[in-house]
Amino acid sequence: MLFYSFFKSLVGKQITVELKNDLAIVGTLVSVDQYLNFKLKDISVTEEDRFPHMISVKNCFIRGSVVRYVHIPPEEVNTQLLQDSARIEAREQKKG
């Protein structure tokens, strides 16, 4: 749930989602669910010459299982908060 909570805090921010088929999509995060499926708006593709069919697409839904990486702007990452949350979650998993 740590990553789900983290990505929920990025709603409205611009992110880049790199898929397992090497397609990288840049867009504004609209929503994310517990399966880490992403909904993006105002998207663009980083390599339009390789994926010309994606030029006309403006919104998309990305299934979490096809995501390789999610690139986040450094100013959006609070590393201290992430470390604290990871420690708390690890502690809770040890208890259960």
OpenMM code with the backbone's topology and positions (N, CA, C; nanometers):
from openmm import Vec3, app, unit

residues = "MET LEU PHE TYR SER PHE PHE LYS SER LEU VAL GLY LYS GLN ILE THR VAL GLU LEU LYS ASN ASP LEU ALA ILE VAL GLY THR LEU VAL SER VAL ASP GLN TYR LEU ASN PHE LYS LEU LYS ASP ILE SER VAL THR GLU GLU ASP ARG PHE PRO HIS MET ILE SER VAL LYS ASN CYS PHE ILE ARG GLY SER VAL VAL ARG TYR VAL HIS ILE PRO PRO GLU GLU VAL ASN THR GLN LEU LEU GLN ASP SER ALA ARG ILE GLU ALA ARG GLU GLN LYS LYS GLY".split()
positions = [
    Vec3(0.0811, -0.1206, 0.0000),
    Vec3(0.0000, 0.0000, 0.0000),
    Vec3(0.0851, 0.1265, 0.0000),
    Vec3(0.2137, 0.1110, 0.0272),
    Vec3(0.3023, 0.2275, 0.0315),
    Vec3(0.3069, 0.2985, -0.1040),
    Vec3(0.3263, 0.2219, -0.2117),
    Vec3(0.3354, 0.2842, -0.3433),
    Vec3(0.2011, 0.3410, -0.3872),
    Vec3(0.0937, 0.2728, -0.3544),
    Vec3(-0.0395, 0.3225, -0.3875),
    Vec3(-0.0620, 0.4592, -0.3222),
    Vec3(-0.0314, 0.4694, -0.1939),
    Vec3(-0.0478, 0.5971, -0.1229),
    Vec3(0.0423, 0.7051, -0.1826),
    Vec3(0.1645, 0.6653, -0.2171),
    Vec3(0.2583, 0.7612, -0.2757),
    Vec3(0.2071, 0.8130, -0.4097),
    Vec3(0.1622, 0.7223, -0.4965),
    Vec3(0.1133, 0.7654, -0.6275),
    Vec3(-0.0148, 0.8472, -0.6158),
    Vec3(-0.0984, 0.8188, -0.5173),
    Vec3(-0.2191, 0.8997, -0.4973),
    Vec3(-0.1827, 1.0439, -0.4659),
    Vec3(-0.0696, 1.0638, -0.3993),
    Vec3(-0.0273, 1.2004, -0.3669),
    Vec3(0.0223, 1.2755, -0.4911),
    Vec3(0.0448, 1.2038, -0.6010),
    Vec3(0.0934, 1.2668, -0.7239),
    Vec3(-0.0173, 1.2997, -0.8236),
    Vec3(-0.1426, 1.2778, -0.7861),
    Vec3(-0.2538, 1.3084, -0.8767),
    Vec3(-0.2487, 1.4567, -0.9126),
    Vec3(-0.2597, 1.4836, -1.0420),
    Vec3(-0.2518, 1.6211, -1.0914),
    Vec3(-0.1124, 1.6621, -1.1350),
    Vec3(-0.0137, 1.5792, -1.1086),
    Vec3(0.1254, 1.6087, -1.1458),
    Vec3(0.1606, 1.5360, -1.2764),
    Vec3(0.2623, 1.5869, -1.3443),
    Vec3(0.3072, 1.5246, -1.4680),
    Vec3(0.4095, 1.4151, -1.4364),
    Vec3(0.3867, 1.2959, -1.4925),
    Vec3(0.4769, 1.1828, -1.4741),
    Vec3(0.5042, 1.1177, -1.6087),
    Vec3(0.6076, 1.0353, -1.6130),
    Vec3(0.6374, 0.9557, -1.7314),
    Vec3(0.6259, 0.8096, -1.6921),
    Vec3(0.5461, 0.7348, -1.7680),
    Vec3(0.5290, 0.5923, -1.7435),
    Vec3(0.5939, 0.5175, -1.8593),
    Vec3(0.6931, 0.4354, -1.8261),
    Vec3(0.7609, 0.3542, -1.9275),
    Vec3(0.7033, 0.2141, -1.9215),
    Vec3(0.6578, 0.1661, -2.0364),
    Vec3(0.5956, 0.0350, -2.0436),
    Vec3(0.6968, -0.0724, -2.0821),
    Vec3(0.6594, -0.1971, -2.0616),
    Vec3(0.7486, -0.3092, -2.0913),
    Vec3(0.7782, -0.3230, -2.2400),
    Vec3(0.6951, -0.2639, -2.3264),
    Vec3(0.7202, -0.2681, -2.4710),
    Vec3(0.8019, -0.1482, -2.5183),
    Vec3(0.8690, -0.0779, -2.4261),
    Vec3(0.9573, 0.0366, -2.4527),
    Vec3(0.8841, 0.1652, -2.4887),
    Vec3(0.7533, 0.1673, -2.4782),
    Vec3(0.6769, 0.2892, -2.5014),
    Vec3(0.6807, 0.3733, -2.3734),
    Vec3(0.7179, 0.4995, -2.3857),
    Vec3(0.7199, 0.5909, -2.2721),
    Vec3(0.6148, 0.6987, -2.2949),
    Vec3(0.5239, 0.7114, -2.1996),
    Vec3(0.4122, 0.8050, -2.2103),
    Vec3(0.4258, 0.9109, -2.1018),
    Vec3(0.4209, 1.0374, -2.1430),
    Vec3(0.4258, 1.1501, -2.0504),
    Vec3(0.2851, 1.2073, -2.0419),
    Vec3(0.2368, 1.2277, -1.9199),
    Vec3(0.1033, 1.2835, -1.9046),
    Vec3(0.0762, 1.3247, -1.7612),
    Vec3(-0.0409, 1.3821, -1.7422),
    Vec3(-0.0843, 1.4246, -1.6095),
    Vec3(-0.1608, 1.3104, -1.5445),
    Vec3(-0.1202, 1.2737, -1.4240),
    Vec3(-0.1844, 1.1635, -1.3522),
    Vec3(-0.3236, 1.2046, -1.3069),
    Vec3(-0.4236, 1.1295, -1.3508),
    Vec3(-0.5622, 1.1564, -1.3137),
    Vec3(-0.6025, 1.0693, -1.1959),
    Vec3(-0.5659, 0.9404, -1.2016),
    Vec3(-0.5993, 0.8513, -1.0913),
    Vec3(-0.5096, 0.7285, -1.0938),
    Vec3(-0.5056, 0.6605, -0.9807),
    Vec3(-0.4316, 0.5360, -0.9655),
    Vec3(-0.5141, 0.4485, -0.8724),
    Vec3(-0.5119, 0.3161, -0.8942),
    Vec3(-0.5853, 0.2272, -0.8048),
    Vec3(-0.4905, 0.1329, -0.7324),
    Vec3(-0.5463, 0.0446, -0.6502),
    Vec3(-0.4638, -0.0427, -0.5665),
    Vec3(-0.3815, -0.1427, -0.6467),
    Vec3(-0.4156, -0.1637, -0.7737),
    Vec3(-0.3378, -0.2518, -0.8609),
    Vec3(-0.2302, -0.1743, -0.9370),
    Vec3(-0.2164, -0.0477, -0.9044),
    Vec3(-0.1235, 0.0454, -0.9688),
    Vec3(-0.1527, 0.0613, -1.1178),
    Vec3(-0.2824, 0.0582, -1.1523),
    Vec3(-0.3272, 0.0977, -1.2847),
    Vec3(-0.3296, 0.2505, -1.2853),
    Vec3(-0.2853, 0.3097, -1.3952),
    Vec3(-0.2770, 0.4554, -1.4044),
    Vec3(-0.3726, 0.5079, -1.5091),
    Vec3(-0.4320, 0.6228, -1.4820),
    Vec3(-0.5117, 0.6944, -1.5805),
    Vec3(-0.4429, 0.8282, -1.6019),
    Vec3(-0.4047, 0.8568, -1.7278),
    Vec3(-0.3330, 0.9800, -1.7621),
    Vec3(-0.4142, 1.0624, -1.8609),
    Vec3(-0.3985, 1.1944, -1.8540),
    Vec3(-0.4606, 1.2840, -1.9520),
    Vec3(-0.3526, 1.3723, -2.0129),
    Vec3(-0.3850, 1.4351, -2.1235),
    Vec3(-0.2934, 1.5236, -2.1960),
    Vec3(-0.1599, 1.4535, -2.2220),
    Vec3(-0.1667, 1.3331, -2.2787),
    Vec3(-0.0454, 1.2532, -2.2948),
    Vec3(0.0303, 1.2875, -2.4223),
    Vec3(0.1572, 1.2552, -2.4190),
    Vec3(0.2419, 1.2596, -2.5383),
    Vec3(0.3382, 1.1422, -2.5269),
    Vec3(0.3897, 1.1011, -2.6406),
    Vec3(0.4816, 0.9885, -2.6463),
    Vec3(0.6213, 1.0425, -2.6697),
    Vec3(0.7206, 0.9867, -2.6017),
    Vec3(0.8564, 1.0392, -2.6151),
    Vec3(0.9174, 1.0073, -2.7506),
    Vec3(0.8797, 0.8950, -2.8114),
    Vec3(0.9339, 0.8570, -2.9427),
    Vec3(0.8188, 0.8446, -3.0424),
    Vec3(0.7716, 0.9574, -3.0917),
    Vec3(0.6566, 0.9569, -3.1822),
    Vec3(0.6856, 0.8868, -3.3146),
    Vec3(0.8115, 0.8868, -3.3586),
    Vec3(0.8448, 0.8195, -3.4848),
    Vec3(0.8325, 0.6674, -3.4725),
    Vec3(0.8559, 0.6122, -3.3542),
    Vec3(0.8419, 0.4673, -3.3330),
    Vec3(0.6969, 0.4273, -3.3072),
    Vec3(0.6167, 0.5188, -3.2549),
    Vec3(0.4784, 0.4897, -3.2192),
    Vec3(0.3849, 0.5960, -3.2784),
    Vec3(0.3770, 0.6049, -3.4113),
    Vec3(0.2967, 0.7117, -3.4732),
    Vec3(0.1467, 0.6989, -3.4434),
    Vec3(0.0995, 0.5791, -3.4138),
    Vec3(-0.0424, 0.5600, -3.3847),
    Vec3(-0.0830, 0.6234, -3.2517),
    Vec3(0.0121, 0.6617, -3.1692),
    Vec3(-0.0170, 0.7217, -3.0391),
    Vec3(-0.0242, 0.8750, -3.0438),
    Vec3(0.0059, 0.9334, -3.1581),
    Vec3(0.0082, 1.0798, -3.1687),
    Vec3(-0.1297, 1.1404, -3.1420),
    Vec3(-0.2347, 1.0756, -3.1891),
    Vec3(-0.3692, 1.1327, -3.1758),
    Vec3(-0.4357, 1.0998, -3.0414),
    Vec3(-0.3731, 1.0178, -2.9595),
    Vec3(-0.4318, 0.9795, -2.8312),
    Vec3(-0.4062, 1.0901, -2.7281),
    Vec3(-0.5097, 1.1277, -2.6556),
    Vec3(-0.4962, 1.2354, -2.5568),
    Vec3(-0.5093, 1.1863, -2.4134),
    Vec3(-0.5840, 1.0786, -2.3906),
    Vec3(-0.6030, 1.0212, -2.2575),
    Vec3(-0.5802, 0.8707, -2.2671),
    Vec3(-0.5340, 0.8105, -2.1575),
    Vec3(-0.5139, 0.6660, -2.1631),
    Vec3(-0.5243, 0.6030, -2.0245),
    Vec3(-0.5511, 0.4739, -2.0262),
    Vec3(-0.5531, 0.3913, -1.9068),
    Vec3(-0.4405, 0.2905, -1.9231),
    Vec3(-0.3561, 0.2783, -1.8224),
    Vec3(-0.2408, 0.1879, -1.8302),
    Vec3(-0.2554, 0.0817, -1.7222),
    Vec3(-0.2588, -0.0424, -1.7648),
    Vec3(-0.2685, -0.1533, -1.6702),
    Vec3(-0.1364, -0.1659, -1.5944),
    Vec3(-0.1437, -0.1815, -1.4646),
    Vec3(-0.0260, -0.1851, -1.3798),
    Vec3(0.0736, -0.2947, -1.4166),
    Vec3(0.0255, -0.4073, -1.4689),
    Vec3(0.1148, -0.5196, -1.4992),
    Vec3(0.2049, -0.4948, -1.6201),
    Vec3(0.1775, -0.3908, -1.6994),
    Vec3(0.2610, -0.3626, -1.8166),
    Vec3(0.3597, -0.2481, -1.7921),
    Vec3(0.3610, -0.1946, -1.6689),
    Vec3(0.4492, -0.0829, -1.6360),
    Vec3(0.5875, -0.1347, -1.5979),
    Vec3(0.6893, -0.0775, -1.6601),
    Vec3(0.8274, -0.1092, -1.6234),
    Vec3(0.8795, -0.0097, -1.5196),
    Vec3(0.8676, 0.1196, -1.5492),
    Vec3(0.9148, 0.2254, -1.4594),
    Vec3(0.8146, 0.3400, -1.4584),
    Vec3(0.8152, 0.4143, -1.3493),
    Vec3(0.7425, 0.5404, -1.3426),
    Vec3(0.8448, 0.6466, -1.3049),
    Vec3(0.8634, 0.7428, -1.3937),
    Vec3(0.9587, 0.8515, -1.3701),
    Vec3(0.8830, 0.9683, -1.3075),
    Vec3(0.9337, 1.0147, -1.1956),
    Vec3(0.8679, 1.1206, -1.1197),
    Vec3(0.9640, 1.2381, -1.1085),
    Vec3(0.9154, 1.3611, -1.1228),
    Vec3(1.0032, 1.4771, -1.1041),
    Vec3(1.0632, 1.4757, -0.9633),
    Vec3(1.1932, 1.5001, -0.9511),
    Vec3(1.2596, 1.4947, -0.8195),
    Vec3(1.1973, 1.5852, -0.7142),
    Vec3(1.1446, 1.6991, -0.7553),
    Vec3(1.0869, 1.7917, -0.6574),
    Vec3(0.9567, 1.7384, -0.5969),
    Vec3(0.8992, 1.6343, -0.6566),
    Vec3(0.7750, 1.5760, -0.6057),
    Vec3(0.7998, 1.4647, -0.5037),
    Vec3(0.9262, 1.4259, -0.4847),
    Vec3(0.9585, 1.3131, -0.3975),
    Vec3(1.0089, 1.3632, -0.2628),
    Vec3(0.9384, 1.3274, -0.1583),
    Vec3(0.9795, 1.3585, -0.0223),
    Vec3(1.0439, 1.2315, 0.0334),
    Vec3(1.1757, 1.2206, 0.0224),
    Vec3(1.2446, 1.0966, 0.0597),
    Vec3(1.2307, 1.0664, 0.2088),
    Vec3(1.2302, 1.1670, 0.2916),
    Vec3(1.2158, 1.1429, 0.4351),
    Vec3(1.0810, 1.0792, 0.4666),
    Vec3(0.9761, 1.1314, 0.4058),
    Vec3(0.8429, 1.0761, 0.4275),
    Vec3(0.8341, 0.9324, 0.3758),
    Vec3(0.8941, 0.9059, 0.2603),
    Vec3(0.8944, 0.7698, 0.2054),
    Vec3(0.9691, 0.6728, 0.2957),
    Vec3(1.0829, 0.7140, 0.3476),
    Vec3(1.1599, 0.6277, 0.4373),
    Vec3(1.0824, 0.5988, 0.5650),
    Vec3(1.0207, 0.7001, 0.6216),
    Vec3(0.9416, 0.6810, 0.7430),
    Vec3(0.8239, 0.5869, 0.7170),
    Vec3(0.7560, 0.6064, 0.6055),
    Vec3(0.6421, 0.5212, 0.5715),
    Vec3(0.6858, 0.3770, 0.5492),
    Vec3(0.8013, 0.3582, 0.4847),
    Vec3(0.8518, 0.2228, 0.4611),
    Vec3(0.8851, 0.1531, 0.5928),
    Vec3(0.9437, 0.2261, 0.6863),
    Vec3(0.9749, 0.1689, 0.8184),
    Vec3(0.8476, 0.1278, 0.8923),
    Vec3(0.7478, 0.2139, 0.8886),
    Vec3(0.6208, 0.1848, 0.9573),
    Vec3(0.5537, 0.0630, 0.8954),
    Vec3(0.5518, 0.0568, 0.7628),
    Vec3(0.4890, -0.0571, 0.6955),
    Vec3(0.5653, -0.1870, 0.7249),
    Vec3(0.6967, -0.1824, 0.7271),
    Vec3(0.7773, -0.3016, 0.7575),
    Vec3(0.7511, -0.3473, 0.9006),
    Vec3(0.7405, -0.2546, 0.9925),
    Vec3(0.7135, -0.2863, 1.1320),
    Vec3(0.5761, -0.3535, 1.1468),
    Vec3(0.4769, -0.3029, 1.0738),
    Vec3(0.3412, -0.3594, 1.0794),
    Vec3(0.3368, -0.4993, 1.0197),
    Vec3(0.4161, -0.5230, 0.9150),
    Vec3(0.4182, -0.6557, 0.8531),
    Vec3(0.4859, -0.7577, 0.9449),
    Vec3(0.5841, -0.7146, 1.0225),
    Vec3(0.6507, -0.8037, 1.1182),
    Vec3(0.5541, -0.8485, 1.2267),
    Vec3(0.4693, -0.7550, 1.2721),
    Vec3(0.3734, -0.7855, 1.3786),
    Vec3(0.2680, -0.8860, 1.3306),
    Vec3(0.2239, -0.8711, 1.2059),
    Vec3(0.1125, -0.9507, 1.1525),
    Vec3(0.1563, -1.0813, 1.1047),
] * unit.nanometer
topology = app.Topology()
chain = topology.addChain("A")
for resn in residues:
    res = topology.addResidue(resn, chain)
    for name in ("N", "CA", "C"):
        topology.addAtom(name, app.Element.getBySymbol(name[0]), res)
